[in-house]
Amino acid sequence: MKVVIAPDSFKESLSATEVANAIEEGFRKIFPHADFVKVPMADGGEGLVQSLVDSLDGRLIHQDVTGPLGKNVKGFFGLIHNDKTAVIEMAAASGLHLVSREDRNPLHTTTYGVGELILSALDYDVEKIILGIGGSATNDGGAGMAQALGVKLLDVDGRDIGEGGGALAHLHSINIEGLDTRLSEVSFEVACDVENPLLGASGASAVFGPQKGATEEMVVILDQNLAQFARVIERDLGKHVSDVLGAGAAGGLGAGLLAFLPCELKKGIQIVVEATRLEDHIRDASLVITGEGKIDNQTIYGKTPIGVAKVAKKHAVRVIGVAGSLGAGYEAVHDCGIDAVFSIVPGVTSLEQALKHAYPNIVNTARNIASIM
């Protein structure tokens, strides 16, 4: 029997690799001689780098970069495919978790460190960069990233406008003569799991700005500034980015990437499935086990378990899902390829205890699933 174990991480508790190890440990108690193939997964957000590094025997590179508020932070990226592909999480440089709640202000936060991570990856002569753009503290449209890569964002007097979503109000022209020439020799895949456009009621500022510290007044200013950014991009670069699906992701970083880099926006789970060659592992499997911290009615919208299940169903392989908890509407996953789902929590407990005991709870749940089989 061949069992493919392909879970996402359990947020704030276990990495995808640790979840996979726990599932294997439980199953081996009943099927000690089965062939277990572990493929740690991610859907493009937090954990993307670690999952691909673990799945593909890659390595982590640690790099000091500019954080969202201009101070140095400990960033990182991964190298996979014999160091030919770099994997970057924008949140490693510009993530919301890097800014205390009282200091959150998207008028000031910058994506400059994301550009620095890209430059560091280029120093390793990579041929491809996979970039996950979830969890940002920023609303600058990727302007900071562009500045780090050599783009000049200038005011009416030809001076640099500075950094942050507020500075875009002063943008008059864009000069890309200093853009690092190595960027044209690298392909980019951007893991983008939202379809918000750049501007308007469903745009970056209105939808995501408040969680980054934006007041109602700031949202109006930020939206106006991104509109100015989009107008100058279209005039100076000939690229229309304002209403592209996904352009509003990560505070408009999606738009900035489309404007300045040769990139493609894709679903995060699609990128991970392709990078890990998951289908090659699944096509002759007897069973697939996947999971994430919570399975509910949102899981069907591009989350890891559904992405894994779609691959399995192409080859008529049954799929079991495990989760820290089952939320409202979890039954929807049965119509999307997951045959059965199990919560790992054995009884009423606090969140703190559930997170603390996640590993043994997964082991016990996996053991019981195997026993039923």
C-alpha positions as CSV (number, residue, x, y, z in Angstrom):
1,M,0.0,0.0,0.0
2,K,1.3,3.4,-1.0
3,V,0.1,6.4,1.1
4,V,0.8,10.0,0.0
5,I,0.7,12.4,2.9
6,A,0.3,16.0,1.6
7,P,-0.9,18.4,4.3
8,D,-0.5,22.1,4.8
9,S,0.8,23.5,8.1
10,F,-1.4,23.8,11.1
11,K,-1.0,27.6,11.8
12,E,0.6,28.6,15.1
13,S,1.2,24.9,15.9
14,L,3.0,22.7,13.4
15,S,4.8,23.0,10.1
16,A,3.5,21.0,7.1
17,T,6.5,18.7,7.6
18,E,5.6,18.1,11.3
19,V,2.0,17.4,10.4
20,A,3.1,14.9,7.7
21,N,5.5,13.2,10.2
22,A,2.7,12.8,12.8
23,I,0.3,11.3,10.2
24,E,2.9,8.8,9.1
25,E,3.7,7.9,12.8
26,G,0.0,7.1,13.5
27,F,-0.5,5.1,10.3
28,R,2.7,3.0,10.8
29,K,1.2,1.7,14.1
30,I,-1.3,-0.2,11.9
31,F,0.5,-0.5,8.6
32,P,4.2,-0.7,9.5
33,H,5.2,-1.9,6.0
34,A,3.3,0.5,3.9
35,D,5.1,2.9,1.5
36,F,4.7,6.4,2.8
37,V,5.5,9.4,0.6
38,K,5.4,12.8,2.4
39,V,5.0,15.9,0.4
40,P,4.6,19.0,2.7
41,M,2.3,21.5,1.0
42,A,1.4,25.2,1.1
43,D,-1.2,27.4,-0.6
44,G,1.2,30.3,-1.3
45,G,1.0,32.1,2.0
46,E,2.9,31.6,5.2
47,G,4.9,28.5,5.1
48,L,5.4,28.4,1.3
49,V,9.2,28.6,1.6
50,Q,9.6,26.0,4.3
51,S,7.2,23.6,2.6
52,L,9.0,23.6,-0.7
53,V,12.4,23.5,0.9
54,D,11.3,20.5,2.9
55,S,9.5,18.7,0.0
56,L,12.4,19.2,-2.4
57,D,15.5,18.9,-0.2
58,G,16.2,22.6,-0.7
59,R,18.0,25.0,1.6
60,L,17.2,28.2,3.4
61,I,19.1,31.4,3.0
62,H,18.9,34.0,5.7
63,Q,19.3,37.6,4.8
64,D,19.0,40.9,6.7
65,V,16.6,43.2,4.8
66,T,14.6,46.4,5.2
67,G,11.4,45.7,7.2
68,P,8.0,47.3,6.7
69,L,8.9,50.3,8.9
70,G,12.4,50.8,7.5
71,K,14.3,49.0,10.2
72,N,16.4,45.8,9.5
73,V,14.6,42.5,9.9
74,K,15.8,38.9,9.6
75,G,14.5,37.8,6.2
76,F,14.9,34.5,4.4
77,F,14.2,32.7,1.1
78,G,14.6,29.2,-0.2
79,L,16.6,27.6,-3.0
80,I,15.2,24.4,-4.6
81,H,15.7,22.5,-7.9
82,N,19.5,22.4,-7.4
83,D,19.6,26.1,-6.6
84,K,18.0,27.0,-9.9
85,T,14.7,28.2,-8.3
86,A,14.3,30.6,-5.5
87,V,11.2,30.7,-3.3
88,I,10.3,33.9,-1.5
89,E,7.5,34.9,0.9
90,M,7.0,38.6,0.7
91,A,5.8,38.5,4.4
92,A,9.4,37.5,5.4
93,A,10.4,41.1,4.6
94,S,7.1,43.1,4.7
95,G,4.7,41.0,6.7
96,L,2.1,42.2,9.1
97,H,3.6,40.1,11.9
98,L,6.7,42.3,11.7
99,V,4.7,45.4,12.9
100,S,3.2,45.8,16.3
101,R,-0.5,46.6,16.4
102,E,0.1,50.1,17.7
103,D,2.7,50.9,14.9
104,R,0.6,49.7,12.0
105,N,0.2,52.5,9.4
106,P,0.1,51.6,5.7
107,L,0.8,55.2,4.8
108,H,4.4,54.5,5.9
109,T,5.0,50.8,5.5
110,T,7.1,49.7,2.5
111,T,7.8,46.6,0.4
112,Y,11.5,47.7,-0.1
113,G,12.7,44.5,1.7
114,V,10.9,42.3,-0.9
115,G,13.0,43.8,-3.6
116,E,16.1,43.2,-1.5
117,L,15.2,39.5,-1.2
118,I,14.7,39.3,-5.0
119,L,18.2,40.9,-5.5
120,S,19.7,38.4,-3.1
121,A,18.1,35.5,-5.0
122,L,19.5,36.9,-8.2
123,D,23.0,36.7,-6.7
124,Y,22.6,32.9,-6.7
125,D,22.1,32.9,-10.5
126,V,18.6,31.4,-10.2
127,E,16.6,30.9,-13.3
128,K,13.2,31.1,-11.7
129,I,11.6,32.9,-8.7
130,I,8.4,31.7,-7.0
131,L,7.0,34.6,-4.9
132,G,4.2,34.2,-2.4
133,I,2.4,37.5,-1.7
134,G,0.2,36.9,1.3
135,G,0.2,38.5,4.8
136,S,1.5,42.0,4.0
137,A,1.7,45.0,6.2
138,T,1.9,47.3,3.2
139,N,-0.3,49.3,0.8
140,D,2.4,50.8,-1.5
141,G,1.5,49.0,-4.7
142,G,4.9,47.4,-4.7
143,A,6.6,50.8,-5.0
144,G,9.2,50.0,-2.4
145,M,10.1,46.7,-4.1
146,A,10.5,48.6,-7.4
147,Q,12.7,51.2,-5.7
148,A,15.0,48.4,-4.3
149,L,15.2,46.9,-7.8
150,G,16.5,50.1,-9.3
151,V,13.3,51.9,-10.4
152,K,13.2,55.7,-9.8
153,L,9.8,57.0,-8.6
154,L,10.1,60.8,-9.0
155,D,8.0,63.8,-8.0
156,V,7.4,66.8,-10.2
157,D,10.9,68.2,-9.3
158,G,12.6,64.9,-10.3
159,R,13.3,63.9,-6.7
160,D,12.6,60.5,-5.1
161,I,9.2,60.4,-3.6
162,G,10.3,58.3,-0.5
163,E,8.6,55.2,0.7
164,G,5.2,54.0,1.8
165,G,1.7,54.2,0.4
166,G,1.5,57.9,1.5
167,A,4.4,58.9,-0.7
168,L,2.7,57.8,-3.9
169,A,0.6,61.0,-3.7
170,H,3.7,62.9,-4.9
171,L,4.5,60.5,-7.8
172,H,4.9,62.3,-11.2
173,S,7.1,60.0,-13.3
174,I,8.7,56.6,-13.4
175,N,12.2,55.9,-14.7
176,I,13.2,52.2,-15.1
177,E,16.6,52.8,-16.7
178,G,18.2,51.5,-13.5
179,L,16.1,48.4,-13.2
180,D,18.4,45.4,-12.5
181,T,19.0,43.9,-16.0
182,R,19.2,40.3,-14.5
183,L,15.4,40.4,-13.9
184,S,14.7,40.0,-17.6
185,E,16.6,36.7,-17.6
186,V,14.5,35.2,-14.8
187,S,10.9,33.8,-14.9
188,F,8.6,34.7,-12.1
189,E,5.6,32.8,-10.7
190,V,3.5,34.8,-8.2
191,A,1.3,32.9,-5.7
192,C,-1.7,35.1,-5.5
193,D,-4.9,33.7,-3.9
194,V,-7.1,36.7,-4.0
195,E,-8.8,38.2,-7.1
196,N,-9.2,41.8,-5.8
197,P,-8.4,44.6,-8.3
198,L,-6.1,47.4,-7.3
199,L,-8.8,50.1,-6.8
200,G,-12.3,50.8,-5.5
201,A,-14.6,49.2,-3.1
202,S,-13.1,45.7,-3.6
203,G,-9.6,47.0,-4.1
204,A,-6.4,46.7,-2.0
205,S,-7.0,49.8,0.3
206,A,-10.7,49.3,1.0
207,V,-10.6,45.5,1.7
208,F,-7.2,45.0,3.3
209,G,-6.2,48.4,4.5
210,P,-8.1,48.4,7.8
211,Q,-6.4,45.2,9.0
212,K,-3.1,47.0,8.4
213,G,-4.0,49.9,10.5
214,A,-5.8,52.2,8.0
215,T,-8.5,54.5,9.2
216,E,-11.5,55.4,7.0
217,E,-9.7,58.6,6.0
218,M,-6.5,56.6,5.3
219,V,-8.3,54.2,3.0
220,V,-9.5,57.1,0.8
221,I,-6.0,58.5,0.6
222,L,-4.4,55.2,-0.1
223,D,-6.9,54.4,-2.8
224,Q,-6.3,57.8,-4.5
225,N,-2.5,57.2,-4.3
226,L,-2.7,53.8,-5.9
227,A,-4.9,55.3,-8.6
228,Q,-2.2,57.9,-9.2
229,F,0.4,55.1,-9.3
230,A,-1.6,53.1,-11.8
231,R,-2.1,56.2,-14.1
232,V,1.7,56.9,-14.1
233,I,2.5,53.2,-14.8
234,E,0.1,53.2,-17.7
235,R,1.5,56.5,-19.1
236,D,5.2,55.8,-18.6
237,L,5.3,52.0,-19.0
238,G,2.3,51.3,-21.2
239,K,0.9,48.7,-18.8
240,H,-2.7,48.8,-17.5
241,V,-2.8,47.2,-14.0
242,S,-5.7,48.8,-12.1
243,D,-8.4,46.3,-12.8
244,V,-6.4,43.1,-13.3
245,L,-7.6,40.3,-11.1
246,G,-5.1,39.9,-8.2
247,A,-3.6,43.3,-8.7
248,G,-4.8,44.4,-5.3
249,A,-3.1,41.5,-3.5
250,A,-0.7,42.4,-0.7
251,G,-1.6,46.0,-0.7
252,G,-1.2,46.3,-4.5
253,L,2.0,44.4,-4.7
254,G,0.3,42.3,-7.4
255,A,0.0,45.4,-9.6
256,G,3.6,46.4,-8.9
257,L,4.9,43.0,-9.9
258,L,2.9,43.1,-13.2
259,A,4.2,46.5,-13.9
260,F,7.9,45.9,-13.3
261,L,8.6,42.2,-13.6
262,P,8.0,39.5,-16.2
263,C,5.6,37.6,-14.0
264,E,2.4,35.6,-14.0
265,L,-0.2,35.5,-11.2
266,K,-1.3,32.0,-10.3
267,K,-3.1,30.2,-7.5
268,G,-0.6,29.3,-4.8
269,I,-1.6,25.7,-4.5
270,Q,-1.3,25.3,-8.3
271,I,2.3,26.5,-8.1
272,V,3.2,24.2,-5.2
273,V,1.5,21.2,-6.8
274,E,3.6,21.8,-10.0
275,A,6.9,22.5,-8.1
276,T,6.6,19.4,-5.9
277,R,5.5,17.2,-8.9
278,L,2.7,16.0,-6.6
279,E,0.8,14.2,-9.4
280,D,3.7,12.0,-10.1
281,H,3.6,10.8,-6.5
282,I,-0.2,10.4,-6.4
283,R,-0.9,8.6,-9.7
284,D,-0.1,5.1,-8.3
285,A,-1.1,5.8,-4.7
286,S,-3.6,3.8,-2.7
287,L,-4.6,6.7,-0.5
288,V,-4.0,10.4,-0.1
289,I,-4.1,12.2,3.3
290,T,-4.2,15.9,3.4
291,G,-5.2,18.6,5.9
292,E,-4.9,22.0,7.4
293,G,-5.5,23.8,10.7
294,K,-9.2,24.3,10.0
295,I,-11.4,22.8,7.4
296,D,-14.6,24.8,6.8
297,N,-16.7,26.4,4.0
298,Q,-13.7,28.5,3.0
299,T,-11.5,25.5,2.3
300,I,-13.0,24.9,-1.1
301,Y,-11.7,28.3,-2.4
302,G,-8.2,27.4,-3.4
303,K,-6.9,26.0,-0.1
304,T,-4.4,23.2,0.1
305,P,-6.7,20.2,0.8
306,I,-8.9,20.9,-2.2
307,G,-5.8,21.4,-4.5
308,V,-4.5,18.1,-3.4
309,A,-7.9,16.4,-3.8
310,K,-8.2,17.6,-7.3
311,V,-5.0,15.9,-8.3
312,A,-6.0,12.7,-6.5
313,K,-9.4,12.5,-8.2
314,K,-7.8,12.7,-11.6
315,H,-6.4,9.2,-10.8
316,A,-9.4,7.9,-8.8
317,V,-7.5,7.9,-5.5
318,R,-9.4,8.3,-2.3
319,V,-8.7,11.3,-0.1
320,I,-8.9,11.8,3.7
321,G,-8.6,15.2,5.4
322,V,-7.5,15.9,8.9
323,A,-7.8,19.2,10.7
324,G,-7.4,20.9,14.0
325,S,-11.0,21.8,13.8
326,L,-14.0,21.4,11.5
327,G,-15.8,24.7,11.0
328,A,-19.2,25.7,9.6
329,G,-20.0,24.3,6.2
330,Y,-17.0,21.9,6.2
331,E,-19.3,19.3,4.4
332,A,-18.7,21.3,1.2
333,V,-15.3,19.6,0.8
334,H,-17.1,16.3,0.1
335,D,-18.3,17.7,-3.2
336,C,-14.7,18.7,-4.1
337,G,-12.9,15.4,-3.8
338,I,-12.3,14.8,-0.1
339,D,-14.1,11.5,0.9
340,A,-13.9,11.9,4.7
341,V,-12.7,14.5,7.2
342,F,-11.6,14.2,10.8
343,S,-11.0,16.6,13.6
344,I,-7.9,15.7,15.6
345,V,-9.2,17.2,18.9
346,P,-10.4,14.4,21.2
347,G,-12.8,16.5,23.3
348,V,-13.6,20.0,24.6
349,T,-10.4,21.9,25.1
350,S,-9.0,25.4,25.1
351,L,-7.2,26.8,21.9
352,E,-4.0,26.9,23.9
353,Q,-4.2,23.2,24.7
354,A,-5.3,22.2,21.2
355,L,-2.2,24.0,19.8
356,K,0.1,22.5,22.4
357,H,-1.1,18.9,21.9
358,A,-1.5,19.0,18.1
359,Y,1.2,16.5,17.3
360,P,0.1,13.6,19.6
361,N,-3.5,14.3,18.6
362,I,-2.7,13.9,14.9
363,V,-0.8,10.7,15.6
364,N,-3.8,9.3,17.5
365,T,-6.2,10.4,14.8
366,A,-4.1,8.9,12.1
367,R,-3.8,5.6,14.0
368,N,-7.6,5.4,14.4
369,I,-8.2,6.1,10.7
370,A,-5.7,3.4,9.8
371,S,-7.4,1.0,12.2
372,I,-10.8,1.6,10.6
373,M,-9.3,0.8,7.2
